[in-house]
Amino acid sequence: MQHYNPLIDDEVKEAFGIPDSWKLRAQMDFGSIEAPADEKEFMSDEDRFKVLK
């Protein structure tokens, strides 16, 4: 599930017959893996989160 890009709302509504009263919020991507994903670098939890007590 991915956040939805509102830039294509009109085209998606027209292509799939979606009523104007509906709000498009997310999309589910389908397909095949064309290439392996690259390695990701992650921030440490200490830098990413702040706990206040």
Summary of the structure (lengths in Angstrom):
residues: 53
radius of gyration: 18.1
end to end distance: 33.3
largest distance: 50.5
contacts: 50
relative contact order: 0.19
helix: 28%
strand: 8%
